[in-house]
Amino acid sequence: MNRSIYTILCCFLYCFTPYKVQANNTQFSGEINSSISNSNTPYATLSEKSNSSLENWIYIEIKGKDEISSKLNVLYKMSSLVYNASLDGNDNPTGAYNTYLGLESAYGTLLIGRNDTVFKFSEGDIDLFNSTNADIGNLAAGQTISADAIWYYSPKIADLISLNSTYLMTRNQADTPSESTGSQYALTAVVGDKNLLNQQFYFASAYNKGIDMINAYRQVAQIKLGNVILGGLYQHTKSIKLNEKNMKGNTYFINLKYNLNRINFKVEYGKDTSGLGWYFTNATGGSGSTIDRSHYSDISIEQITIGADYMLSASTRLYTHAIMFQGDYSNSGINTSLENDKVLTIGIDYNF
C-alpha cells in the first residue's frame, strides 16, 4: 500500500479507536488553513503562483506522554502535513513533519527524530504571521525542521531560564557541496515565557552551526505591555554552500500587536542583507545547487506587513494581511532591482 495513504488511514482509524485501547494521555489534533492571495510575483506565496491563487495546508498530529516510573515519562509525537486540498496532493498527499520519541525527567527532556531546531524554536511568538506568506522565513534563514537529530531541553532554572540544544547525526545527513561543515548543532538560552503568561517578557539568544548549510546567531526579544506586545529579532547569517560562499549579512524584524476585544491588529517591518531567506532565494532562481550566487553582494530586501485577525471562537480565526517586498542586489558589480511585490491575503484557520 502507498506509504502516504497508509499514514492517512492510520490517523483515521485512530480517531475511531476506543479510548481504553489507546495509550494513556494520547491526543489527536490538527489545523486546517485556507486562504486566497493576490500577488505580483510567486516568490512569497505558499502556492508558488502569482496573481490570484488559493493557499491551503492541513496539519495533523498524534502526541502523548506515558509514565514509565515516578521519575520518568516517555514522550512521543507523530505528525504530517496533508496536501489533499490542493492539486499538489494528487501525487504527494502527505509531507514529513515533526515526529519524535523522547524521555522526560526532572533533569530535562531528550528527543530523537524530526523536530524544529532550537534555533528556529528560539523565535518564540515573534513571528506574528507564522506559516503564512508573510512568515519571517521570507527574510530570516535557519527556520529549519531537521531530521535524524537529537534534542535536549533543560528544566526551567528558577522558573525563568532554560538551555536547549539540537545535534544532527552527521552520517545521516545529505551531502551538499559546502565548506567544511563539521558537527552540525544549535544552542539556545531562553529567559522568560514565550506565551507571555508566567512572565510578560521573552528573551532568547541562539547559535546555529552548519544546520541548513548556514552559520548564524540571533537575538529575540518580546514584551507585553497591557494590550500591546512589542517584539524584535536580530540575526547574522553566513552561508557555507560553495555556490553562496560570499553571501552573509544581517536580518532585522520589529513588530507590534495590539489586542482590541477579539481582534488583533499587527504591523511588522523586516530588512535583510544576507539574501539567505526564502524570498531572495526564490527571486533568484530557487534553491538548486547549480545556481551560482557566489558573485552576489550589496543585497537589500525590505518587507512591510500590516494585518489583523479576528477570533470567531476558541478554535476558528479569520485573518487578513497585506505585504510589500522591495529590494536590490549586485551580481558581479551589476546592480539589479527586484520587482516590487505586493501580496494581499484573506484566510481562515481552524484548530481541532
N, C-alpha and C positions, 0 to 999 in steps of 0.2 A: 504494500500500500504506500502511496506517496507520503513522504515524511510530514509535509506541511498539513495535508488533510488529516493524517493521524493525530497530529498535535491538536487541531481544532476539535476533532471528535472526542479526544480525551477530556478537554475542557468542558464540553457539553455534557459528557457522561458524569463528570464530577458534580455538576450542578444538580443532577437528579439522583445522586447517591445519598442514601440516608445518612444523617449526621453521625450516628453512632458507629458507622464503619469507616468514617474519615478520621484522620489524625486529630489529636486534640489541638484546639486553638488555631485551626486552619481557616483562612479567609479567602474567598474568591471575590475579586473586584476588577474594575476596569474603567476606561474612559473612552468616550466617543466624541470626536471633534469634527465638525463640518463647517466650512466657510466658503465664501465667494470672494475672490480677489480680482482686482484690475491693476495691471502694471504696465510700464513701458518696456521692461526687459524681463527675461526669465531668471535673472541672477539671484533673486531673493525668494521667489515663490516656491512653496513646497511642491507644487505641481510641475515646476521647472518649465512653465509656459508664460508667455507674455499675453497682454490684453486680458480678457475676462476668462477666468477658469475656476473650477471647483478644487478645493483642497480638503482632502479627507484623511483622517488617520484614526485608528482604533487600537487601544492597548488593553490587554487582558493579563491578569496575573493570579497565581495561587501562591500564598505565602503562609507561614506559620511558625510556631515555636513549641517544642515539646521538652518536658523536664526529663533529664537523664538522672540527675541526683538533686539534692537540695542546693547544690552549689554550681550546677552546670546545666545549661539548656542547649539543645540543638536548634538551629535556625535554618530555614530553607525558603527558597523563592524560585518560582518558575514563571517567566513572563514572555510575552510575544507581541509583536506588532502584527496587526491584521489589515490587509490591503483589499479586502473583498469589496469595499465600497467604491473602488476606483478601477480603471482598466488595468493598472499595474497588477491587480490581484488575479488577472486571468492566468498569468504564468507563475507568479510568485505570491500566493495568497498569504504567507506569513513571513515575518522577518525576525531575526535574533534580537533578543533584548535581555535585560538584567536577569540572570539565573545563577544561583549560587547555593552552596551548602556551608554552614558555619557553626561555630560554638560560641556561647556567651557565658561569661562568668564575672565575678567581682573584679577580675583583672583586665577586663576588656572583651572585645568581640573580634573573632577571627573568621574571615570569609574566604572561600575558594570558588572561583568560577568566572562569571562575567558581571560587571557592575560599572557604575560611574567611577572614574578615578577620583581620588580625594582632591586632586587639583580641580576638576570640574565641580565636585561637591562643595568646594570652598566658596563658590558663588553665593551660597545661602539662598535668599529670596531676592537678590539684587536684580535678577532677570525678570523685569515686570511683564515682558511679553514672551515668556518662555514657551518653547515648542510651537511658535508661530513664525510667520515670515519676517517678524521683527526681532527674533531671538538675538541675544548678544553674540552668538556664534558667527553671525554675519561678519563681525569685525575681529572678535577675540578668538584666537586659536586655542587648542587644548580642551575643547568641550567634548571630551572623549569618553566613550564606553569601551572598556578594554576587556578582553577575554584571556583565559589561561593565566590568571593572576591571583595574587593573594593580598587581602586587605586586613589591616589591623586598626581598630578604633579603641582608643583608651577610654576608661571610665572618666566621667567628669570630675576634675580635681577642684575641690572646694565649690562644687556645683557651678563652676564657671568656665574652666579651661579644659579642652580636650586636644589630644595629639593623635594624628591619624597618618596612615601610610598605605601606599599601593606599590606592590612589586610584581613586575611581569616576568614570567618564566622565560628566559632568553631563548631556549631551544624550541619553544612552542610558537614563537613569533615569526611572521612572514618576513622574508628578506627584502629590503628596499635599498636601492643604491643610495648610500649616505656616507657621511664622515663616520669615524669610529664611534659606534653607539655605546658600547659597553653595557653596563647594567641600566635597565630602564625602570625608573621608580618615580614616585611622587610623595611629597611630605606636606602636611599642613598643621598649623597651630590655630585653634579657634577659641575665641573668648566671647561669651555671651550666648544668646539664644537666637537661632536663625528665624524662628517663628515669632520673635519679639513678644513672648508671653512671660516667661520667668524673669527675663531681663529685657528691657526695651532698647537693647543695643546688640549689635553683632559686629565682630571684627575677625578677620581671617588673614593669615599670611600663608602662601603656598609656593612650593617649588616643584617643577616638573623637569625630569632629566630623561630625554630620549623618547618618552611615550609620544606617539603620534608624530614622530620624527621632528620634535622641537625640544629646545631647552628654553624654559620660561620661569618667571616668578611673577606673582601677583599679590596685590593688597586689596582687600574688600572691606568696606565699612557701611553700616546701615544703622539708623537710629529712628526711633518713633517718638514724636512729639505731639501728643494728643491725637488728632485725626490725620496728622501728616507723617509720612515716612520719607526720609531723605536717604539716598544711597549713592555710593561712588565706588568705582573699580579702576585700578591702575594695573597694567600688565606690560612687562617687557618680554619679547619673544624673539628667538633666533631659530631659523630652520637649519637642520643638519642634513637635508637632502642635497645631493650633489647638484641637481638641476635648480636648486634655490639657494646656493651656498652663500650668496651675498644679501639674502633677504633677512632683515631684522628691523625691529622698531618697537614703538610703544602704542598701547591701546588705552583709551580713557572712556569711561562712561560716568555720567552723573544723571540722576533721575529723581523724580518726586512722585509720590502717590498720595492723593487726598480722598478720604472716605466721607461721603455725604449720604447718610442713611444706608441704602444698599447699593449705591453707585460709587465706583472707584474711578477717579479721574487720574490720568497718568501722562507724564511728559518725560522724555528722555533725549539726551544728546550724547553721541558717541563719535570718537575720532580714532583712526588707526593709521600708523605709518609703517607697519610691518608687511602688510599685504598677505598675511597668512590666514585670514579668516575665510569663511565660505564665499562671501560676496566677491572679493577680488579674484579668488581662485576661479570662480565660475565666469567672471567677466573676462578672464584672460585665457580661456580655453579648457578649463576643467582641471581635474586632479591627476591626469595621466602623467606618468613619469617621463614621457617623451617630450613634454613641453619644457623648453629651456627658459627659466626665469632668472638665471644667474646674472643677467645683464640689467635687471630691473633696479631702479633706485628712485629716490625722491617720491616715494609713494605717499599719497594723502587721500584718505577716504573719510567722509563725514556721513553720519546717519542721524536724522532727527525724526522722532516718533512722538505722535500725540494720539491718545486713545482713551477709551472708557469701557468699563464693563458693568453689568447690572445683574445681581443675583436674583433670578426668578424664584429660586428655592435653595435649600442647602446643597442640592445636587446639580442644579442647572444654572448655567451662566450665559448671558448674551454679551457679546463684545464687538467692538469696532476700533480700528486704528488706521491712521494714515502715516506713511513713511516717505521721507525724501532721502535719496542717496545721491551724492555727488563726489567726484574725485578725479585725480590725475596721477600720472607716474611718468618716469623717464625710462625708455628702453634703448640702451646703448647711446645715451645722450639725446635721444629724440623725445620731446615731450608729447605725451598722448593724454587726451582728456576722455574720461568715461562719460557715456551718455547719462545726462541727468535722469534719474529714475524715480518715479512716484508710484507708490503702491497703496491702494485703498482696500481694506478688508472688513467684511462683516461676517460674524460667525456665531455658532452656538456650541457650548461644551457641556457634556453630561457625564457625571461620575456615578458609578454604581458599585 
